[in-house]
């Protein structure tokens, strides 16, 4: 005698229960395995199978659930045809052990079968986060390449958010976009309220629903008849709420558009940071280098000045003795001329050292101004202030123009008044 679907479900509910485990912990944010009757177990499989059916890049996940679905179908076909011998329970239990899971435990005559799945599962308490990230990733990566890697990285970052900064620096899409999605959520002003609503309202309601489903598993047929009787009533209620649902959908779409705009601004800020991070570091290093040079030349200036004073003192004391032999041999060279010549030479050396010191200070200040202007431009983009092409040209010309040594005046210097005007205009925004 061929058994009906309801008879098969009731028979399996009486013999066995099932629990699903994740093969990789980075496929679940907050997944806690539960004991399921056969009907609930089937429902979980079908829901996940349907979810991954049309997802680009989710073929591996779809194949995992399809394989499990095929094994369940084979089990049901087997039970449909076997007779009702006294060994029926043992027959079914052994068939499940051989064709579904080779791990089972006996709990007072009722076996528990453990099934491992290499895929995310919608029974995760934070499945909505994974679902949103999957849509986010597929909207930005063609053909959903490396979707499984992206999900694993996203789940890992949810558990270890301190790694976001490191992942943002990675060039691969499956590392960069999970970090960007988490950063986007943290910067969203609506994030907190949504999480609170999910944790305080949706999550308890879902847990209560699952508990109720588990408790009424033995009365499934009666519940089915009740649902059929109330179907029209429920449908009428749904029809009454269509307008409300449409309004909610419109608000969600507006919110999504707003977040998409914020995300674009964030991406632009990140690109500017990557472009200007290296130049800013170089300019700071050059500024410190020229400051050190200026300090060294200042010490040299001090030493030369001391030497000059000692020479002057020596010349004053030896003015009438030492140069006398020289002036006697060179009649046109007087003692005063020799004294002035030596002193003028030292003064010339001091002037050169002073110019070098001032030049190094000037160059160091130039590099400090470039670094400060870089930080200012990054701050503008971070705040979302639009900078037009002319203003960008002024800023970039100031950043990458040739550094003036201060020794020779050039005509290639950037108009400082234009840069200062730009800073003053945008500081008030």
C-alpha positions in Angstrom: 0.0 0.0 0.0 1.4 3.4 -1.1 1.5 5.9 1.8 0.4 9.5 1.5 2.6 12.5 2.2 0.9 13.1 5.5 1.4 9.5 6.6 5.1 9.6 5.6 5.6 12.9 7.6 3.9 11.5 10.7 5.9 8.3 10.5 9.2 10.1 10.3 8.2 12.5 13.0 7.6 9.6 15.3 10.9 7.8 14.4 13.5 10.6 14.0 14.4 14.2 14.5 17.0 16.2 12.6 19.6 18.9 13.3 21.6 20.9 10.7 25.2 21.9 11.4 27.4 24.3 9.4 30.5 22.7 7.9 32.2 26.1 8.1 31.6 28.4 11.1 32.2 31.5 8.9 28.9 30.8 7.1 26.9 31.7 10.3 26.9 34.9 12.4 24.6 33.6 15.2 23.4 30.2 14.1 22.3 27.8 16.9 21.3 24.3 15.7 17.9 23.1 16.7 16.1 19.8 16.8 13.6 19.7 13.9 10.8 17.2 13.0 10.7 16.0 9.5 8.2 18.7 8.3 10.3 21.5 9.7 13.4 19.9 8.3 11.9 19.8 4.8 10.7 23.4 5.1 14.2 24.6 5.9 15.7 22.8 2.9 13.1 24.1 0.5 13.4 27.7 1.7 17.2 27.7 1.3 17.0 25.9 -2.0 14.6 28.5 -3.4 16.7 31.4 -2.0 19.9 30.3 -3.8 18.1 29.3 -7.0 18.4 32.6 -8.9 21.4 34.1 -7.0 24.4 34.7 -9.3 27.5 33.1 -7.8 25.4 30.9 -5.5 25.5 27.8 -7.6 27.6 25.9 -5.0 25.2 26.7 -2.3 22.2 25.7 -4.5 23.9 22.5 -5.3 24.4 21.7 -1.6 20.7 22.2 -0.8 19.6 20.4 -4.1 21.7 17.4 -3.1 20.0 17.3 0.3 16.6 17.7 -1.3 17.3 14.8 -3.7 18.3 12.5 -0.8 15.1 13.5 1.1 13.0 12.6 -2.1 14.8 9.3 -2.3 13.9 8.5 1.3 10.2 9.4 0.8 10.1 7.2 -2.3 11.6 4.3 -0.3 9.0 4.7 2.5 6.1 4.9 0.1 6.8 1.3 -1.1 7.9 -0.7 1.9 5.4 -2.8 3.7 4.2 -2.4 7.3 6.2 -5.2 8.9 7.2 -5.1 12.6 10.7 -4.2 11.5 9.4 -1.0 9.7 10.9 1.4 12.3 14.3 -0.3 12.1 14.1 -0.4 8.3 13.5 3.3 8.0 16.1 4.2 10.7 18.8 2.2 8.9 17.8 3.7 5.5 18.2 7.2 7.0 21.5 6.2 8.5 22.8 5.0 5.1 21.4 7.6 2.8 21.1 10.8 4.8 23.5 10.9 7.7 26.0 8.5 9.2 25.9 10.2 12.5 23.0 9.6 14.8 22.2 9.3 18.5 19.5 7.3 20.2 17.3 9.2 22.6 14.7 6.8 24.1 14.1 5.0 20.9 14.0 8.1 18.8 17.1 8.8 16.7 18.6 12.2 16.1 20.3 12.6 12.8 23.0 15.3 12.3 23.4 16.8 8.8 26.3 19.0 7.8 25.8 21.7 5.1 28.5 23.8 3.5 26.3 26.9 3.1 24.7 29.8 5.0 21.3 29.0 6.4 18.2 31.1 6.8 17.7 29.8 10.4 20.6 32.0 11.5 19.4 34.6 14.0 21.2 37.2 12.0 20.2 35.9 8.5 18.8 39.3 7.5 22.3 40.7 7.7 23.7 38.0 5.4 20.8 38.4 3.0 21.4 42.2 2.8 25.1 41.7 2.2 24.5 39.1 -0.5 22.3 41.6 -2.4 24.9 44.4 -1.8 27.7 42.2 -3.1 25.8 41.0 -6.2 24.8 44.5 -7.2 28.5 45.4 -7.3 30.4 42.3 -8.5 29.6 40.9 -12.0 28.4 37.3 -12.1 28.8 37.1 -8.3 32.4 36.0 -8.5 33.8 34.6 -5.2 30.5 35.1 -3.4 31.3 32.3 -0.9 34.6 33.9 0.0 32.8 37.3 0.4 30.2 35.8 2.7 32.9 34.1 4.8 34.8 37.4 5.1 31.7 39.3 6.0 30.7 36.8 8.8 34.3 36.9 10.0 34.2 40.7 10.2 30.9 40.6 12.0 32.6 38.5 14.7 35.8 40.5 14.6 35.0 44.1 13.6 38.5 45.3 14.4 39.7 43.7 11.1 37.6 46.1 9.0 40.5 48.5 8.5 42.8 45.8 7.3 40.2 44.3 4.9 39.5 47.8 3.4 43.1 47.9 2.3 42.8 44.6 0.3 42.3 44.8 -3.5 40.1 41.8 -3.9 36.4 42.3 -4.1 35.6 39.5 -1.7 37.7 41.3 1.0 37.0 44.9 0.3 33.2 44.9 -0.1 32.4 43.0 3.1 34.4 45.6 5.1 32.8 48.5 3.1 29.3 47.0 3.8 30.0 46.8 7.6 31.4 50.3 7.6 28.4 51.6 5.7 26.0 50.0 8.3 28.0 51.5 11.2 27.8 55.0 9.7 24.1 54.7 9.0 22.0 56.8 11.4 19.1 54.3 11.1 21.3 51.3 11.8 20.7 51.4 15.6 17.0 51.6 15.5 16.7 48.9 12.9 18.9 46.5 15.0 16.9 47.3 18.1 13.6 46.6 16.3 15.0 43.3 15.0 16.4 42.2 18.3 13.5 43.3 20.5 10.6 42.6 18.2 11.3 40.4 15.2 13.7 38.0 16.8 11.5 37.2 19.8 8.6 36.8 17.5 10.5 34.4 15.2 11.7 32.3 18.2 8.2 32.1 19.6 6.9 31.0 16.2 9.5 28.3 15.9 8.7 27.1 19.4 5.0 26.9 18.5 5.7 25.0 15.3 7.8 22.5 17.2 5.1 22.0 19.9 2.3 21.4 17.4 4.2 19.0 15.1 2.0 16.0 16.2 -1.1 17.9 15.2 0.1 19.1 11.9 -2.8 17.7 9.9 -5.3 19.5 12.1 -3.3 22.7 11.7 -3.3 22.3 8.0 -7.1 22.0 7.9 -7.4 25.0 10.1 -5.2 27.0 7.8 -7.3 26.0 4.8 -10.4 27.1 6.6 -8.9 30.4 7.5 -7.2 31.0 4.2 -9.9 33.3 2.8 -10.0 35.3 6.1 -6.2 35.8 5.9 -6.4 36.7 2.3 -9.0 39.4 3.0 -6.8 40.8 5.7 -3.8 40.9 3.4 -5.8 42.7 0.7 -6.7 45.4 3.3 -3.1 46.0 4.1 -1.8 46.2 0.5 -1.8 50.0 0.6 0.2 50.0 3.8 2.7 47.5 2.4 3.1 49.6 -0.7 3.8 52.7 1.4 6.3 50.7 3.5 8.0 49.5 0.2 8.3 53.1 -1.0 9.9 54.2 2.3 12.4 51.3 2.0 13.2 52.2 -1.5 13.8 55.9 -0.5 16.0 54.7 2.4 18.0 52.4 0.0 18.6 55.3 -2.4 19.8 57.5 0.4 22.2 54.8 1.7 23.4 54.2 -1.9 24.3 57.9 -2.2 26.1 57.8 1.2 28.0 54.8 0.1 29.1 56.5 -3.1 30.4 59.4 -1.1 32.2 57.0 1.2 33.8 55.2 -1.8 34.9 58.6 -3.2 36.5 59.6 0.1 38.3 56.2 0.3 39.7 56.6 -3.2 41.0 60.1 -2.4 42.6 58.8 0.8 44.4 56.1 -1.2 45.5 58.6 -3.8 46.9 61.2 -1.4 48.0 59.1 1.5 51.5 58.4 0.0 52.2 62.0 -1.1 51.2 63.3 2.4 53.6 60.8 4.0 56.4 61.8 1.7 55.8 65.5 2.3 55.9 65.0 6.1 59.1 63.1 5.8 60.7 65.8 3.6 59.5 68.5 6.1 61.2 66.7 9.0 64.4 66.1 6.9 64.7 69.8 5.9 64.0 70.8 9.5 66.9 68.6 10.6 69.2 70.1 7.9 68.2 73.6 9.0 69.1 72.8 12.6 72.5 71.3 11.6 73.3 74.4 9.5 72.2 76.6 12.4 74.8 74.8 14.6 77.4 75.3 11.9 76.5 79.0 11.8 77.0 79.2 15.5 80.4 77.6 15.2 81.5 79.8 12.3 80.4 82.9 14.3 82.5 81.8 17.3 85.5 81.2 15.0 85.0 84.7 13.5 85.0 86.3 16.9 88.1 84.4 17.9 89.8 85.5 14.6 88.8 89.1 15.1 90.2 89.0 18.7 93.4 87.4 17.4 93.7 90.0 14.7 93.2 92.9 17.1 95.9 91.5 19.4 98.3 90.8 16.5 97.4 93.7 14.3 100.8 95.5 14.7 103.0 92.4 14.6 101.9 89.6 12.4 100.8 91.6 9.3 103.9 93.8 9.5 106.2 91.3 7.7 103.5 90.8 5.0 103.0 94.6 4.4 106.7 95.2 4.2 106.9 92.7 1.3 103.7 93.9 -0.3 103.9 97.7 -0.2 100.3 98.3 -1.4 98.8 96.0 1.2 98.1 97.8 4.5 97.3 96.2 7.8 93.8 97.6 7.8 93.1 96.2 4.3 94.3 92.7 5.3 92.1 92.9 8.4 89.1 94.0 6.5 89.6 91.3 3.8 89.8 88.5 6.3 86.8 89.7 8.2 84.8 90.2 5.0 85.6 86.6 3.9 84.2 85.3 7.2 81.1 87.5 6.9 80.5 86.2 3.4 80.7 82.6 4.7 78.2 83.5 7.4 75.8 85.0 4.8 75.9 81.9 2.8 75.2 79.7 5.8 72.3 82.0 6.9 70.8 81.7 3.4 71.1 77.9 3.5 69.5 77.8 7.0 66.6 80.0 5.8 66.2 78.0 2.6 65.9 74.7 4.6 63.3 76.3 6.9 61.4 77.6 3.8 61.4 74.2 2.1 60.3 72.5 5.3 57.4 75.0 5.6 56.5 74.4 2.0 56.2 70.6 2.6 54.2 71.2 5.8 51.7 73.4 3.9 51.3 70.6 1.2 50.6 68.0 3.9 48.1 70.4 5.7 46.4 71.1 2.3 46.1 67.4 1.7 44.4 66.8 5.0 42.1 69.7 4.3 41.1 68.3 0.9 40.4 64.9 2.5 38.3 66.5 5.2 36.2 68.2 2.5 35.5 64.9 0.7 34.8 63.2 4.0 32.1 65.8 4.9 30.5 65.3 1.5 31.3 68.9 0.4 31.4 69.1 -3.4 34.6 70.6 -4.9 34.2 71.7 -8.5 36.8 71.2 -11.2 38.4 74.6 -10.9 38.8 74.2 -7.2 40.3 70.8 -7.6 42.7 72.2 -10.2 43.8 74.9 -7.7 44.3 72.3 -4.9 46.2 69.8 -7.1 48.4 72.5 -8.5 49.3 73.6 -5.0 49.9 70.0 -3.9 52.1 68.9 -6.8 53.8 72.2 -7.8 57.6 72.5 -7.7 58.9 73.4 -4.2 60.5 76.9 -4.1 63.9 76.8 -2.3 63.6 80.4 -1.2 67.0 81.3 -2.7 65.7 82.4 -6.0 62.3 83.9 -6.6 60.3 82.1 -9.3 57.1 82.9 -11.3 55.7 79.4 -11.1 54.4 79.6 -7.5 50.7 78.9 -7.0 48.4 81.8 -6.1 48.3 81.4 -2.3 45.3 83.8 -2.1 43.2 81.4 -4.3 44.0 78.5 -2.0 43.3 80.5 1.2 40.0 81.8 -0.4 39.0 78.2 -1.1 39.8 77.2 2.5 37.8 80.1 3.9 34.8 79.4 1.7 34.6 75.7 2.6 35.4 76.1 6.3 31.9 77.6 6.9 30.1 74.7 5.3 
